Amino acid sequence: MDSLEAFIVQAKRQTYVGGGEAVAASRPGSHDLAYTDGPFTYRDSYFGGTDFIGEEVVWCDGEPIWAMNYYGRILRPDVIDGATAGRIIKAALSAMYAAGRFLGGWTWQDDSGRVYVDTSVGDARSFTGQERIEVGGAIAYRLDYHGGLVIP
């Protein structure tokens, strides 16, 4: 589990948060990012932009072993737009990944007072969670996620 969790953190750092290059779409209309290191391969495949849905999968030696699904959207377009939310998310997740983790219990605040909060229950084996951005105490963006090990 330790090597899987370390790989997931590194893969997330190298793809969305790190500005990784897109790879060929795995499904019509999807946006895909991928990362490989040793026996592990990671793919994040999502649809949409400001409001979006997606799935991350990790394979070990070609066999799927871990996955996560997510759905996120702007709840208050009057106080935050997709580009701003994306910048906040990338900055907050960069700090979380630098701490060597990818699940909740994380709070980060930008210079303007917008607050990123990630909470989750469980561990990499099985988890549910939520990330959100609060502006002036109101939830302006929210993403729900869940996932865990994939066992044949």
C-alpha positions in Angstrom: 0.0 0.0 0.0 2.8 2.4 0.8 4.3 2.2 -2.7 0.8 2.6 -4.3 0.0 5.6 -2.2 3.4 7.2 -3.0 2.8 6.5 -6.7 -0.7 8.1 -6.6 0.6 11.3 -5.0 3.4 11.5 -7.6 1.0 10.8 -10.5 -1.4 13.5 -9.3 1.6 15.9 -8.9 2.7 15.2 -12.5 -0.6 15.4 -14.3 -3.4 17.9 -13.5 -1.6 19.8 -10.7 1.7 19.8 -12.5 0.3 20.8 -15.9 1.0 17.4 -17.4 0.4 17.1 -21.1 -2.8 15.6 -22.4 -2.7 12.1 -23.9 -5.1 10.6 -26.5 -8.7 10.6 -25.3 -9.8 7.2 -24.0 -13.4 7.9 -24.8 -15.1 10.4 -27.2 -15.1 13.8 -25.7 -12.8 13.0 -22.7 -9.8 14.9 -21.6 -7.1 12.5 -20.4 -3.8 12.8 -18.5 -1.4 9.9 -17.8 1.7 9.0 -15.9 3.8 5.9 -15.7 6.6 4.9 -13.2 7.9 1.4 -13.0 5.0 -1.2 -12.9 2.4 1.5 -12.2 0.4 3.5 -14.7 -2.1 6.2 -13.8 -4.8 7.8 -16.0 -7.2 10.6 -15.2 -10.0 10.9 -17.7 -12.7 13.5 -17.3 -15.5 15.3 -19.2 -16.5 18.9 -19.0 -14.8 22.0 -17.8 -16.3 24.3 -15.2 -18.7 21.5 -14.2 -17.0 18.1 -14.7 -17.0 14.4 -14.0 -14.1 12.0 -14.2 -12.3 8.9 -13.1 -8.7 8.1 -12.1 -7.4 4.6 -12.4 -4.1 3.0 -11.4 -2.8 -0.2 -13.1 0.0 -2.4 -11.8 1.6 -4.5 -14.6 -1.4 -3.9 -16.7 -4.0 -4.9 -14.1 -6.4 -2.3 -12.6 -5.8 -2.1 -8.9 -7.2 1.3 -7.7 -9.7 3.8 -8.9 -11.5 7.0 -7.9 -14.6 8.8 -9.4 -15.4 12.5 -8.9 -17.9 15.2 -9.8 -17.2 18.9 -9.3 -19.0 22.1 -10.1 -19.3 25.8 -9.4 -22.1 26.5 -7.0 -21.8 30.2 -6.8 -20.7 31.7 -10.2 -21.4 35.1 -8.8 -18.4 34.8 -6.5 -16.0 32.4 -8.3 -15.4 31.3 -11.9 -13.9 28.0 -13.2 -10.5 29.6 -13.9 -10.2 31.0 -10.4 -11.4 27.7 -8.8 -8.8 25.8 -10.9 -5.9 28.1 -9.7 -7.0 27.6 -6.1 -7.4 23.9 -6.4 -4.0 23.5 -8.1 -2.2 25.6 -5.4 -4.0 23.8 -2.5 -3.4 20.3 -4.0 0.3 21.1 -4.7 0.8 21.9 -1.1 -1.1 18.7 0.0 0.9 16.5 -2.4 4.2 18.1 -1.3 3.2 16.8 2.2 3.1 13.3 0.7 -0.7 12.8 0.8 -3.8 12.9 -1.3 -6.8 12.3 1.0 -8.7 14.8 3.1 -8.1 16.6 6.4 -6.5 19.5 4.4 -7.3 23.2 4.6 -5.5 25.9 2.5 -6.2 29.6 2.1 -5.2 32.0 -0.7 -4.1 35.6 -0.3 -7.7 36.9 -0.9 -9.2 34.8 1.9 -10.7 32.1 -0.3 -10.5 28.8 1.6 -9.9 25.3 0.1 -11.1 22.4 2.3 -10.7 18.7 1.6 -12.3 16.2 4.0 -12.6 12.4 3.6 -13.4 9.2 5.5 -11.4 6.0 5.0 -8.0 5.5 3.5 -6.6 4.6 0.1 -8.2 1.2 0.3 -11.7 2.6 0.5 -12.7 6.3 0.9 -15.3 9.0 0.3 -14.6 12.7 0.4 -15.3 16.2 -0.6 -13.3 19.2 -1.6 -14.7 22.6 -1.6 -13.8 26.3 -1.9 -15.4 28.7 0.5 -15.8 32.4 -0.3 -16.9 34.6 2.5 -18.1 31.5 4.4 -20.3 30.3 1.5 -19.5 27.1 -0.4 -18.8 28.4 -4.0 -17.3 25.2 -5.5 -17.8 21.5 -4.5 -16.4 18.2 -5.7 -17.5 14.8 -4.3 -15.2 11.8 -4.7 -15.0 8.2 -3.8 -12.8 5.2 -4.6 -10.4 2.5 -3.4 -8.8 -0.7 -4.3 -10.1 -2.7 -7.3 -9.9 -6.4 -6.5 -10.8 -9.0 -9.1 
